[in-house]
Amino acid sequence: MATRPGIKIGDRLNQHPTEKDITFFKNMGIETATIWTTIENANYEYMSRTRQLLEANGIELWNIGILDLHCDPTMVLGLPGFDEKVAQYKQYLKDLGRAGIGYTTYAHMANIKMLPYYQTSVGETRGGIPTREFDMELAKDLPLSHDRVYSDDEVWGTFTRFIREVMPIAEEAGVRIGLHPDDPPVPSLGGVARVIRDFEGYQRAIEIADSENFGLCFCVGTWAEGGRLVGKDVPEMIAHFGAMGKIFKIHFRNVDAPLPKFRETLIDDGYVDMYDVMRALRDVNFDGVLIPDHVPGDGTDKSNTAYTIGYMRATRNRVYAEQAKS
C-alpha cells in the first residue's frame, strides 16, 4: 500500500491494534502507523499480519521497531553478546523486508532508559500539563550508568561495526534505516559518549554507512534542545540533508529553550516555529512521515496527541496551499 506522495501524517500505534485504536487513526486522518514491539513479536508472521490489518483499514504501516535492539547497551558499548545482537538485528531486517515494511528507526544510545536524567515537571506548561524537563547541572552529577567511562572513539567504533554489518542486509531486504540523534544532544551522559549529537556527527554517520538505504529519523525536538551546540538549526538541517534525500522520518515536537535546561512543550508552545519547519520540509520535497513525539501529558488519554495531529495536518495543508498559489 502506498499513501499520498509528500509529507505524510503518522502516529504511534499499539503493538496489538484494537478497533478503538484504528478508529482514532481514521477520525484524525492519520495516514501511517509506527509500532514498537518486543523481540518475541518481531517476526515475519506478526509483521505481515499487522500490515495487512492496517492496510485493510486504509493505514500504511511505515515501520515496526524492536525495543530489545533499540538503544541497546550491548551493541552501543560493545559488551559480550554484541555479535548475537547484531545477528538478531539482521534477521529483523530480513523479516521487515519480507513483510513489505520498508523502514525502521535506530538510535545508538546506551542509557536512554535510565532515569533520572529527565525529571517530570508539573504546572509549568499551558494548563499545567505534566511534561519532562532536563537540566545539565543536575545530570552532570549523576553516577556512571555503566561500569566506566566510554569515549567518543569507543562509541564510534561500535557504531561502525554495527552499521557496516547490517547495511548490506538492509539493502538486500529493501529496508531503509533512519538514525535518531542522541537525546539530549550532550557530549556525554552517565559517563557514556553521545556521538550523534550535532551536524558533524550526522555527516560522519552517513559517510560510515555509505548506503542509499541509510539516513535520518530527524527529531526536531532533540535538535531544538541542542541550540547552538548542534551546528545548524532545524531548517538548515532539513535544507542540507533533505536535499540529499536523507531524511526518512520526522519527530515533530517542540521545547521551550535550548540547553543547558529545557522543558518539552505542546507543539505550538515552544521556541521553534513549527510552520517554518513544515515549510522547509515542503521546500525539499520531503516524502516521508511526521509523527508526534514526547507529547506532554500523563498518558491517560489521547487529547494532547489529537491536538498535535490537528496542528500537523493544518500546517501541512497550509504550506501546500501556499505553494499551489505561488
ABEGO torsion letter per residue (X at the ends): XBBBBEBBBBBBBBABBBAAAAAAAAAAGBABBBBBBBAAABBAAAAAAAAAAAAAAGBBBABBBBAAABGBAAAAAGBBGAAAAAAAAAAAAAAAAAAGBABBBBBBBAAAABOBABBBBBGABBGGBBBBBBBAAAAAABBBABABBBBAAAAAAAAAAAAAAAAAAAAAAGBBBBBBBBOBBBABBGGBBBABABAAAAAAAAAAAGBAABBBBBBAAAAAAAEAAAGBBAAAAAAAAAAAGABABBBBBBBABBOABBBBBBAAABABBAAAAAAAAAAAGBBBBBBBBGBBEAGABAAAAAAAAAAAAAAAAAAAAAAAAX
